[in-house]
Amino acid sequence: MSAHGDHDMGHTVAGWTGTAMATAGTAVLGAGLAAGSPWGLGLGGAVVVLAVLTTWLLHLAGWGKPSGPRPPGRRSWRTRDTTVRYGHPGCVGCRLAGRRPEAAPAVAPHVPPAAAGTSLAAGTSVTAGAPVTADAPALQTSG
């Protein structure tokens, strides 16, 4: 991959294996269609389905990659993905396998009003992590 410079081409064992199997399956499908053979169509379709399942299982075994570019040290197609055990965020394959990464709640850090230079309206309070709604009191900035 050095011919492409510092760019993550996304090549993985799972990707190459699935591509090779799917190419073979579509070739058998094409030959079966040209020959008018239902057995050829069935065999080609079975190879394509097997390609999908093989790619998925290799991804779950760590031979795929998460979405997005990888760090430069992990871009070799022979490098295993150690984060797949817990699932990749937004990955349909991981979700189908029941692997869902723990989503961190989107909570802003609690900053006391005096420290932030703000004040609350009289008689109101703010709880860290509480959702802000339209009828919740807004913070007023001073100065």
Backbone as CSV, one residue per row, in Angstrom:
resi,resn,N_x,N_y,N_z,CA_x,CA_y,CA_z,C_x,C_y,C_z
1,MET,0.813,-1.199,0.000,0.000,0.000,0.000,0.856,1.261,0.000
2,SER,2.177,1.106,0.014,3.027,2.288,0.077,2.959,3.121,-1.194
3,ALA,2.524,2.566,-2.299,2.424,3.325,-3.543,1.354,4.403,-3.461
4,HIS,0.455,4.279,-2.521,-0.641,5.239,-2.385,-0.358,6.308,-1.340
5,GLY,0.836,6.304,-0.779,1.166,7.307,0.223,0.496,7.017,1.556
6,ASP,0.235,8.050,2.308,-0.363,7.918,3.633,-1.879,7.977,3.524
7,HIS,-2.461,6.921,2.972,-3.906,6.878,2.773,-4.404,5.488,3.139
8,ASP,-5.487,5.414,3.889,-6.071,4.133,4.273,-6.965,3.650,3.142
9,MET,-6.510,2.638,2.414,-7.280,2.107,1.294,-8.432,1.217,1.764
10,GLY,-8.428,0.814,3.026,-9.522,0.019,3.564,-9.434,-1.459,3.254
11,HIS,-8.300,-1.936,2.753,-8.150,-3.343,2.415,-8.031,-4.174,3.683
12,THR,-8.784,-5.281,3.737,-8.741,-6.190,4.882,-8.847,-7.621,4.381
13,VAL,-8.503,-8.574,5.233,-8.652,-9.984,4.890,-10.124,-10.288,4.613
14,ALA,-11.015,-9.769,5.451,-12.449,-10.004,5.251,-12.908,-9.436,3.910
15,GLY,-12.448,-8.242,3.584,-12.855,-7.609,2.332,-12.355,-8.348,1.105
16,TRP,-11.081,-8.724,1.099,-10.528,-9.429,-0.050,-11.144,-10.823,-0.197
17,THR,-11.338,-11.530,0.899,-11.932,-12.866,0.833,-13.360,-12.790,0.312
18,GLY,-14.139,-11.860,0.846,-15.518,-11.697,0.390,-15.604,-11.296,-1.069
19,THR,-14.704,-10.414,-1.501,-14.699,-9.984,-2.901,-14.367,-11.147,-3.827
20,ALA,-13.358,-11.936,-3.474,-12.980,-13.082,-4.304,-14.118,-14.102,-4.388
21,MET,-14.742,-14.389,-3.251,-15.837,-15.363,-3.253,-17.048,-14.840,-4.021
22,ALA,-17.383,-13.569,-3.843,-18.529,-13.000,-4.553,-18.266,-12.940,-6.055
23,THR,-17.026,-12.668,-6.449,-16.681,-12.668,-7.875,-16.847,-14.064,-8.460
24,ALA,-16.380,-15.077,-7.742,-16.551,-16.453,-8.204,-18.032,-16.818,-8.277
25,GLY,-18.797,-16.401,-7.286,-20.231,-16.697,-7.287,-20.967,-16.045,-8.437
26,THR,-20.635,-14.788,-8.737,-21.309,-14.126,-9.864,-20.855,-14.714,-11.194
27,ALA,-19.609,-15.211,-11.272,-19.161,-15.891,-12.492,-19.955,-17.177,-12.705
28,VAL,-20.174,-17.926,-11.641,-20.980,-19.151,-11.744,-22.428,-18.800,-12.085
29,LEU,-22.954,-17.734,-11.477,-24.307,-17.283,-11.820,-24.404,-16.929,-13.306
30,GLY,-23.428,-16.201,-13.813,-23.419,-15.819,-15.228,-23.331,-17.021,-16.139
31,ALA,-22.471,-17.971,-15.792,-22.349,-19.186,-16.598,-23.643,-19.994,-16.550
32,GLY,-24.254,-20.058,-15.377,-25.523,-20.774,-15.259,-26.626,-20.112,-16.054
33,LEU,-26.626,-18.783,-16.083,-27.621,-18.049,-16.860,-27.399,-18.264,-18.355
34,ALA,-26.132,-18.200,-18.790,-25.820,-18.394,-20.212,-26.136,-19.816,-20.661
35,ALA,-25.911,-20.785,-19.776,-26.177,-22.182,-20.112,-27.638,-22.553,-19.903
36,GLY,-28.394,-21.689,-19.273,-29.793,-22.005,-18.982,-29.923,-23.102,-17.942
37,SER,-28.977,-23.153,-17.021,-28.944,-24.212,-16.020,-29.451,-23.709,-14.674
38,PRO,-30.566,-24.264,-14.203,-31.025,-23.884,-12.866,-30.025,-24.294,-11.779
39,TRP,-29.285,-25.387,-12.002,-28.278,-25.805,-11.032,-27.142,-24.790,-10.960
40,GLY,-26.766,-24.234,-12.090,-25.714,-23.217,-12.111,-26.154,-21.955,-11.395
41,LEU,-27.419,-21.575,-11.608,-27.958,-20.396,-10.919,-28.006,-20.621,-9.412
42,GLY,-28.453,-21.802,-9.015,-28.525,-22.116,-7.585,-27.153,-22.169,-6.939
43,LEU,-26.191,-22.786,-7.642,-24.838,-22.883,-7.106,-24.192,-21.503,-7.015
44,GLY,-24.357,-20.688,-8.051,-23.799,-19.333,-8.031,-24.412,-18.493,-6.924
45,GLY,-25.728,-18.597,-6.763,-26.403,-17.864,-5.685,-25.927,-18.320,-4.317
46,ALA,-25.710,-19.627,-4.167,-25.226,-20.158,-2.888,-23.820,-19.648,-2.583
47,VAL,-22.970,-19.549,-3.605,-21.609,-19.045,-3.389,-21.644,-17.570,-2.984
48,VAL,-22.543,-16.784,-3.592,-22.660,-15.366,-3.223,-23.135,-15.226,-1.774
49,VAL,-24.124,-16.013,-1.375,-24.602,-15.978,0.014,-23.487,-16.418,0.959
50,LEU,-22.736,-17.432,0.565,-21.608,-17.889,1.377,-20.542,-16.793,1.487
51,ALA,-20.356,-16.016,0.431,-19.399,-14.903,0.468,-19.819,-13.858,1.494
52,VAL,-21.106,-13.552,1.526,-21.604,-12.566,2.497,-21.390,-13.071,3.922
53,LEU,-21.752,-14.312,4.171,-21.605,-14.876,5.519,-20.132,-14.983,5.931
54,THR,-19.273,-15.376,4.993,-17.846,-15.481,5.298,-17.253,-14.119,5.634
55,THR,-17.608,-13.105,4.846,-17.112,-11.751,5.106,-17.565,-11.270,6.476
56,TRP,-18.820,-11.519,6.802,-19.365,-11.097,8.097,-18.637,-11.796,9.244
57,LEU,-18.454,-13.114,9.121,-17.778,-13.862,10.185,-16.315,-13.435,10.332
58,LEU,-15.647,-13.169,9.211,-14.269,-12.674,9.297,-14.223,-11.294,9.949
59,HIS,-15.198,-10.453,9.650,-15.272,-9.135,10.294,-15.435,-9.294,11.803
60,LEU,-16.327,-10.183,12.210,-16.560,-10.399,13.640,-15.355,-11.041,14.327
61,ALA,-14.537,-11.775,13.562,-13.337,-12.398,14.122,-12.165,-11.426,14.193
62,GLY,-12.360,-10.204,13.690,-11.310,-9.199,13.783,-10.507,-8.998,12.516
63,TRP,-10.918,-9.622,11.413,-10.182,-9.473,10.160,-10.793,-8.424,9.245
64,GLY,-11.701,-7.622,9.764,-12.270,-6.499,9.017,-11.752,-5.205,9.610
65,LYS,-12.553,-4.153,9.518,-12.158,-2.874,10.108,-13.395,-2.073,10.445
66,PRO,-13.283,-1.143,11.395,-14.413,-0.260,11.674,-14.553,0.776,10.563
67,SER,-15.626,1.511,10.589,-15.833,2.568,9.605,-14.787,3.660,9.772
68,GLY,-14.441,4.297,8.690,-13.495,5.406,8.731,-12.060,4.949,8.582
69,PRO,-11.152,5.905,8.417,-9.743,5.557,8.250,-9.117,5.058,9.541
70,ARG,-8.161,4.170,9.395,-7.434,3.625,10.538,-6.177,4.448,10.792
71,PRO,-5.626,4.370,12.009,-4.349,5.043,12.279,-3.257,4.457,11.368
72,PRO,-2.241,5.218,11.015,-1.206,4.739,10.087,-0.572,3.402,10.475
73,GLY,-0.380,3.135,11.737,0.238,1.883,12.156,-0.658,0.667,12.025
74,ARG,-1.924,0.854,11.750,-2.876,-0.260,11.679,-3.501,-0.391,10.297
75,ARG,-2.850,0.129,9.261,-3.435,0.135,7.920,-3.089,-1.078,7.071
76,SER,-2.212,-1.941,7.538,-1.891,-3.137,6.770,-3.124,-4.037,6.695
77,TRP,-3.337,-4.664,5.558,-4.530,-5.494,5.407,-4.437,-6.762,6.246
78,ARG,-3.251,-7.082,6.750,-3.077,-8.269,7.597,-3.201,-7.970,9.086
79,THR,-3.503,-6.735,9.445,-3.607,-6.343,10.853,-5.007,-6.633,11.373
80,ARG,-5.070,-7.338,12.490,-6.375,-7.644,13.085,-6.921,-6.450,13.842
81,ASP,-8.250,-6.345,13.846,-8.946,-5.281,14.567,-9.292,-5.795,15.960
82,THR,-8.682,-5.218,16.978,-8.913,-5.684,18.349,-10.131,-5.033,18.994
83,THR,-10.728,-4.031,18.348,-11.882,-3.349,18.938,-13.203,-4.010,18.584
84,VAL,-13.185,-5.016,17.715,-14.436,-5.597,17.239,-15.150,-6.413,18.320
85,ARG,-14.437,-6.835,19.329,-15.046,-7.642,20.392,-16.239,-6.936,21.027
86,TYR,-16.158,-5.623,21.132,-17.224,-4.846,21.762,-18.170,-4.227,20.747
87,GLY,-17.872,-4.367,19.474,-18.725,-3.808,18.433,-18.238,-2.444,17.983
88,HIS,-18.494,-2.144,16.730,-18.138,-0.837,16.172,-19.362,0.068,16.198
89,PRO,-19.200,1.319,16.563,-20.342,2.245,16.556,-20.906,2.382,15.140
90,GLY,-22.209,2.204,15.008,-22.881,2.365,13.725,-22.684,1.205,12.763
91,CYS,-22.122,0.089,13.195,-21.851,-1.053,12.315,-23.045,-2.011,12.328
92,VAL,-23.649,-2.202,11.157,-24.809,-3.090,11.055,-24.398,-4.532,11.342
93,GLY,-23.231,-4.946,10.848,-22.761,-6.311,11.085,-22.574,-6.610,12.560
94,CYS,-22.021,-5.658,13.294,-21.842,-5.849,14.739,-23.192,-5.864,15.452
95,ARG,-24.107,-5.008,14.999,-25.437,-4.971,15.614,-26.182,-6.280,15.378
96,LEU,-26.063,-6.852,14.161,-26.718,-8.128,13.871,-26.166,-9.250,14.739
97,ALA,-24.905,-9.137,15.127,-24.282,-10.143,15.987,-24.562,-9.892,17.462
98,GLY,-25.275,-8.808,17.779,-25.591,-8.494,19.166,-24.501,-7.727,19.875
99,ARG,-23.527,-7.228,19.130,-22.440,-6.445,19.730,-22.777,-4.974,19.595
100,ARG,-23.039,-4.362,20.715,-23.367,-2.937,20.719,-22.439,-2.230,21.684
101,PRO,-21.606,-1.340,21.162,-20.711,-0.626,22.077,-21.513,0.230,23.031
102,GLU,-21.027,0.323,24.244,-21.703,1.150,25.235,-21.653,2.596,24.781
103,ALA,-22.810,3.155,24.540,-22.873,4.554,24.123,-22.763,5.431,25.358
104,ALA,-21.805,6.302,25.337,-21.641,7.230,26.454,-22.749,8.261,26.396
105,PRO,-23.405,8.529,27.510,-24.472,9.525,27.487,-23.911,10.896,27.149
106,ALA,-24.668,11.624,26.375,-24.246,12.971,25.969,-24.633,13.953,27.061
107,VAL,-23.815,14.034,28.084,-24.081,14.910,29.218,-22.956,15.925,29.307
108,ALA,-23.331,17.170,29.384,-22.330,18.226,29.536,-21.778,18.179,30.954
109,PRO,-20.501,18.479,31.128,-19.949,18.480,32.484,-20.605,19.564,33.326
110,HIS,-20.788,19.257,34.607,-21.430,20.207,35.509,-20.432,21.288,35.901
111,VAL,-20.793,22.526,35.649,-19.975,23.673,36.039,-20.823,24.519,36.966
112,PRO,-20.378,24.731,38.212,-21.167,25.565,39.119,-21.335,26.965,38.533
113,PRO,-22.529,27.555,38.689,-22.787,28.869,38.102,-21.793,29.934,38.536
114,ALA,-21.353,29.919,39.804,-20.420,30.943,40.270,-19.082,30.816,39.550
115,ALA,-18.667,29.593,39.285,-17.384,29.386,38.622,-17.449,29.777,37.154
116,ALA,-18.602,29.641,36.554,-18.737,29.948,35.136,-19.100,31.396,34.902
117,GLY,-19.349,32.167,35.956,-19.725,33.566,35.799,-21.175,33.736,35.401
118,THR,-22.012,32.776,35.784,-23.433,32.861,35.454,-24.245,32.813,36.724
119,SER,-25.490,33.196,36.620,-26.380,33.107,37.774,-27.703,32.530,37.310
120,LEU,-28.382,31.878,38.243,-29.681,31.306,37.946,-30.772,32.251,38.414
121,ALA,-31.921,32.114,37.797,-33.072,32.889,38.251,-33.415,32.434,39.666
122,ALA,-34.014,33.297,40.450,-34.346,32.989,41.842,-35.256,31.776,41.917
123,GLY,-34.917,30.842,42.800,-35.773,29.687,43.045,-35.575,28.553,42.054
124,THR,-34.546,28.573,41.239,-34.321,27.487,40.286,-33.033,26.772,40.626
125,SER,-32.905,25.566,40.138,-31.684,24.798,40.348,-31.390,24.010,39.082
126,VAL,-30.148,23.607,38.937,-29.730,22.824,37.778,-29.135,21.530,38.297
127,THR,-29.538,20.418,37.721,-28.999,19.124,38.073,-28.075,18.679,36.953
128,ALA,-26.887,18.211,37.300,-25.941,17.757,36.281,-26.545,16.605,35.502
129,GLY,-26.494,16.706,34.211,-26.996,15.644,33.351,-28.478,15.700,33.097
130,ALA,-29.193,16.666,33.687,-30.634,16.757,33.461,-30.891,17.272,32.053
131,PRO,-31.879,16.707,31.368,-32.173,17.193,30.023,-32.729,18.610,30.069
132,VAL,-32.385,19.378,29.073,-32.884,20.746,28.972,-34.115,20.720,28.086
133,THR,-35.201,21.260,28.588,-36.441,21.302,27.818,-36.811,22.745,27.549
134,ALA,-37.824,22.926,26.719,-38.222,24.281,26.334,-38.710,25.089,27.532
135,ASP,-39.358,24.428,28.504,-39.878,25.176,29.636,-38.934,25.144,30.843
136,ALA,-37.699,24.667,30.654,-36.725,24.691,31.742,-36.121,26.085,31.821
137,PRO,-35.760,26.533,33.039,-35.177,27.874,33.156,-33.828,27.942,32.463
138,ALA,-33.586,29.007,31.783,-32.321,29.192,31.073,-31.324,29.910,31.967
139,LEU,-30.053,29.658,31.748,-29.010,30.352,32.489,-28.887,31.773,31.958
140,GLN,-28.647,32.675,32.860,-28.470,34.066,32.448,-27.016,34.430,32.681
141,THR,-26.396,34.989,31.682,-24.996,35.373,31.847,-24.921,36.737,32.499
142,SER,-23.944,36.919,33.326,-23.773,38.214,33.980,-22.599,38.937,33.346
143,GLY,-22.835,40.187,33.011,-21.785,41.059,32.563,-21.434,40.873,31.182
